[in-house]
Amino acid sequence: MKNSPSIILIKTSSLGDVLHNLPVVADICQHVPDARIDWVVEESFMPLTTLHPRINRVIPVAVRRWRKSWWQSRGEMQATCRDLRTRHYDLALDAQGLLKSALITRCVPAMRCGFDWKSAREPLASLFYDHTYSVAKNQHAVERNRQLAGLALGYTPQGAPDYGIRAPDLMLPWLPAEPYAVLLHATSRDDKLWDEQNWVALGKYLNQMGTRAVLPWGNEQERARSERLCSAISGAICTPRISLSEAAVMLGRAHIVIGVDTGLSHLAAALGVPTIGIYTATAPGLTGLYAGARAVNLGGTGTPPTVETVIATLSQMCVYA
């Protein structure tokens, strides 16, 4: 490959998956310093990828919206594919390994690379690439992504992952001036939730330690839960509806973030904030928080952590020694 290659990464969703691919950018920049890196991502996650200073251009897609009305959206889909075909890249790397991402990759006139049949999440995706690579599935998603990029570009990733993002400089008047903890109680599935009584007990402990609880939400059901929890936790703040960029600011300035299995927990860890992940219905081994000692996963499938375990972990992380 030439000295200044042009590379496009295809990793469209979900929030956690996009975050897990960010260390690939730092690896490429370390081993191919002159590389120009673009990224194809779901439109709702564009603000996340724009937080990385080495991503040159972000190309939005709307697969989630297109699937709901594919016939009405066919013109938009064709326009996106035409746009990708007019741009020159040396390499297109699909780190998602799904049919939807492989079809997008196929629109790019470049050397198309991805996981092989046994490594891809959807094996049929491997048929759409020019070069495929074997990457063991029994390792964290971050390392799988890093290894795939290394195989495609001819280097071996080393060291801890560098997510490379920084929270934007935005004013959020409702954020407290004193130390605060963000409690991410909301997630996409009910079986991933942590009991409300646990959040109340944790919030009261944080208040005793001089840390206010901040509870964000994304829909009306989650808002109602935030309001219930705030009414039971002295000094707690129920946020207004916030954008992804505003969420990054809120998380980036927090003293500690404690959250269930949700993308915002991964965002907090990627921003370098001490983060505790609470797992109740899924195992964190392959897709849990992955940011060294500042990110700790607790619980697992059918084994949610107790409040006492979370509080003890705060001390172990030297948040409250």
C-alpha positions in Angstrom: 0.0 0.0 0.0 1.2 3.5 -0.8 2.7 5.8 1.9 -0.4 7.9 2.3 -3.3 5.5 2.0 -6.9 6.4 2.0 -9.0 4.1 4.3 -12.7 3.9 5.0 -14.0 2.1 8.0 -17.5 0.6 8.0 -18.9 0.2 11.4 -22.4 1.6 11.4 -24.0 0.6 14.8 -24.8 0.1 17.6 -23.4 2.7 20.0 -21.2 0.2 21.9 -20.0 -1.4 18.6 -19.0 1.9 17.2 -17.1 2.7 20.4 -15.4 -0.7 20.3 -14.0 0.2 16.8 -12.5 3.5 17.8 -9.1 2.1 19.0 -8.6 0.9 15.4 -8.1 4.6 14.4 -5.3 5.1 16.9 -3.6 1.8 15.8 -3.7 2.8 12.1 -2.3 6.3 12.9 0.5 4.7 14.9 1.5 2.2 12.2 0.5 4.2 9.1 0.9 7.8 10.2 0.0 9.4 6.9 -3.3 7.5 6.5 -6.5 9.4 5.8 -9.4 7.8 7.6 -13.1 8.1 6.8 -15.9 6.3 8.6 -19.4 5.1 7.5 -21.7 5.2 10.5 -25.5 5.2 11.3 -26.7 8.8 11.2 -27.7 8.9 14.9 -24.1 8.1 15.9 -22.3 10.7 13.8 -21.7 13.0 16.8 -19.7 10.2 18.3 -17.2 9.6 15.5 -16.7 13.4 15.0 -15.2 13.5 18.5 -12.1 11.8 17.2 -9.6 14.3 15.7 -8.1 11.8 13.3 -11.3 10.9 11.5 -11.3 12.9 8.3 -14.8 12.5 7.1 -17.9 10.8 8.5 -20.4 9.4 5.9 -23.9 8.8 7.5 -26.2 6.0 6.6 -29.7 5.3 7.8 -30.0 1.6 7.7 -32.3 1.5 10.7 -34.7 4.0 9.1 -34.4 2.4 5.7 -35.4 -1.0 6.9 -38.7 0.4 8.2 -39.7 1.7 4.8 -37.2 0.3 2.3 -39.3 0.9 -0.8 -39.8 4.6 0.0 -36.1 4.9 1.0 -34.7 3.2 -2.1 -33.7 6.5 -3.7 -31.8 7.6 -0.6 -30.1 4.2 -0.4 -29.1 4.4 -4.1 -27.8 8.0 -3.6 -25.6 6.9 -0.7 -24.2 4.1 -2.7 -23.5 6.4 -5.7 -21.7 8.8 -3.3 -19.4 6.0 -2.0 -18.6 4.9 -5.5 -17.4 8.4 -6.5 -14.8 8.5 -3.7 -11.4 6.9 -4.0 -10.1 4.7 -1.3 -7.3 2.3 -1.2 -8.9 0.0 1.4 -12.4 -0.5 2.8 -12.5 -2.3 6.1 -15.8 -3.8 7.4 -15.3 -4.5 11.1 -19.0 -5.2 11.6 -19.2 -8.5 9.7 -23.0 -8.3 9.0 -24.8 -8.5 5.7 -25.9 -4.9 6.0 -22.3 -3.6 6.5 -21.0 -5.9 3.8 -23.5 -4.5 1.2 -22.3 -1.0 2.1 -18.7 -2.1 1.8 -19.5 -3.5 -1.7 -20.4 0.0 -2.8 -16.8 1.2 -2.2 -14.4 1.0 -5.2 -11.4 -0.2 -3.1 -9.7 -3.4 -1.8 -12.6 -4.6 0.4 -11.5 -6.4 3.6 -13.4 -8.1 6.4 -13.8 -11.2 8.6 -13.7 -14.6 7.0 -16.6 -17.1 7.1 -15.8 -18.5 10.5 -15.0 -15.1 12.1 -17.9 -12.9 10.8 -21.0 -12.4 12.9 -23.0 -13.3 9.8 -20.8 -15.7 7.7 -22.5 -14.7 4.4 -21.0 -11.2 4.8 -17.5 -12.7 4.0 -18.6 -13.4 0.4 -18.7 -9.7 -0.3 -15.0 -9.0 0.5 -11.9 -9.2 -1.7 -9.8 -10.3 1.3 -10.9 -12.1 4.4 -9.1 -12.8 7.7 -9.5 -15.2 10.5 -9.9 -13.6 13.9 -10.7 -15.7 17.0 -14.2 -15.1 18.4 -13.3 -15.9 22.0 -11.8 -12.4 22.7 -13.2 -9.0 23.4 -14.7 -7.1 20.4 -12.2 -4.3 20.8 -9.3 -6.8 20.2 -11.1 -8.5 17.3 -11.5 -5.1 15.6 -7.9 -4.2 16.2 -6.6 -7.5 15.0 -8.7 -7.4 11.8 -7.3 -3.9 10.9 -3.8 -5.1 11.7 -4.1 -8.1 9.4 -5.6 -6.0 6.6 -2.9 -3.3 6.9 0.1 -5.5 7.8 0.9 -4.6 11.5 0.4 -6.2 14.9 -1.6 -4.1 17.4 0.1 -3.7 20.7 -0.6 -2.1 24.1 -3.8 -0.9 25.7 -6.6 0.4 23.4 -6.6 4.2 22.8 -10.2 5.4 22.1 -8.8 8.8 21.1 -12.0 10.8 21.8 -12.6 13.9 24.0 -15.9 15.4 25.1 -16.9 18.6 23.2 -16.7 21.9 25.0 -20.4 22.7 25.5 -22.1 24.5 28.3 -24.7 22.5 30.2 -26.2 24.9 32.8 -28.1 22.1 34.6 -24.9 20.2 35.5 -23.9 20.8 39.1 -20.6 22.5 39.9 -19.8 20.1 42.7 -18.7 16.4 42.0 -21.4 14.3 40.5 -22.0 10.7 39.5 -24.0 9.7 36.5 -26.4 6.8 37.1 -27.3 5.1 33.8 -30.3 3.1 34.8 -31.9 2.8 31.3 -31.2 0.1 28.7 -32.9 -1.5 25.7 -34.2 -4.6 27.5 -36.0 -5.0 30.8 -33.9 -8.0 31.8 -30.9 -5.7 31.8 -32.3 -3.3 34.3 -31.1 -3.1 37.9 -33.7 -2.9 40.6 -34.8 0.7 41.5 -34.3 0.1 45.2 -30.6 -0.6 44.4 -30.3 2.7 42.6 -31.9 4.5 45.5 -29.5 2.9 48.0 -26.5 3.7 45.8 -27.7 7.3 45.3 -28.1 7.8 49.0 -24.5 6.5 49.6 -23.1 8.8 46.9 -25.0 11.8 48.5 -23.3 10.9 51.9 -20.0 11.0 50.1 -20.7 14.5 48.8 -21.5 13.4 45.3 -24.8 14.3 43.6 -26.5 11.8 41.4 -27.4 12.8 37.8 -29.9 10.6 36.1 -30.4 10.9 32.3 -33.2 9.4 30.2 -34.1 8.8 26.6 -37.8 8.2 26.5 -40.9 8.9 28.6 -40.7 5.6 30.5 -37.1 6.2 31.4 -37.9 9.8 32.3 -40.6 8.6 34.7 -38.0 6.3 36.3 -35.5 9.1 36.6 -38.0 11.2 38.3 -39.0 8.5 40.7 -35.3 7.9 41.6 -34.6 11.6 42.0 -37.6 12.0 44.4 -36.0 9.3 46.6 -32.4 10.5 46.4 -31.6 13.8 48.1 -30.0 16.4 45.7 -30.4 14.1 42.6 -30.8 15.7 39.2 -33.1 14.5 36.5 -31.6 15.8 33.3 -33.5 17.3 30.4 -33.6 15.4 27.1 -30.0 15.5 25.8 -28.2 14.8 22.6 -25.4 12.4 22.1 -22.9 15.3 22.2 -24.4 16.6 25.4 -24.3 13.1 26.9 -20.5 13.0 26.1 -20.1 16.3 28.0 -22.1 15.1 31.0 -20.2 11.8 31.1 -16.8 13.3 30.5 -17.1 15.7 33.5 -18.4 13.1 35.9 -16.6 12.0 39.0 -17.8 8.4 38.4 -20.3 6.7 36.1 -22.3 3.7 37.1 -24.5 2.1 34.4 -26.2 -1.0 33.2 -25.4 -2.7 29.9 -25.9 0.3 27.6 -23.9 2.2 25.0 -23.5 5.3 27.3 -21.6 3.2 29.8 -19.1 2.3 27.1 -18.9 6.0 26.1 -18.0 6.9 29.7 -15.2 4.3 29.7 -13.9 5.5 26.3 -13.7 9.0 27.7 -11.4 7.8 30.5 -14.0 8.3 33.3 -14.0 5.8 36.1 -16.9 3.5 35.1 -18.7 0.6 36.7 -20.8 -1.6 34.4 -23.7 -3.5 36.0 -24.6 -6.7 34.2 -27.8 -8.6 35.0 -28.7 -10.6 31.9 -25.6 -10.7 29.7 -22.0 -11.8 30.3 -19.5 -8.9 29.9 -16.5 -11.0 28.8 -16.7 -10.3 25.1 -18.5 -7.0 24.9 -18.3 -5.5 28.3 -16.5 -2.3 29.4 -12.9 -2.4 28.1 -10.7 0.4 29.2 -8.2 -1.0 31.8 -8.4 -0.5 35.5 -10.7 2.6 35.2 -13.5 0.4 33.9 -14.9 -2.5 36.0 -17.6 -5.0 35.0 -19.8 -6.5 37.8 -22.4 -9.2 37.6 -23.4 -11.4 34.7 -26.2 -13.5 33.2 -28.7 -14.0 36.0 -26.2 -12.7 38.7 -26.7 -9.0 39.2 -24.3 -7.4 41.7 -25.5 -6.2 45.0 -25.3 -2.5 46.1 -22.6 -3.5 48.7 -20.5 -5.0 45.8 -20.8 -1.8 43.8 -19.9 0.4 46.8 -16.9 -1.8 47.6 -15.7 -1.5 44.0 -15.9 2.3 44.3 -13.4 2.0 47.1 -11.2 -0.4 45.2 -11.1 2.0 42.3 -10.0 4.7 44.7 -13.0 6.8 43.9 -13.9 6.8 47.6 -10.9 5.4 49.5 
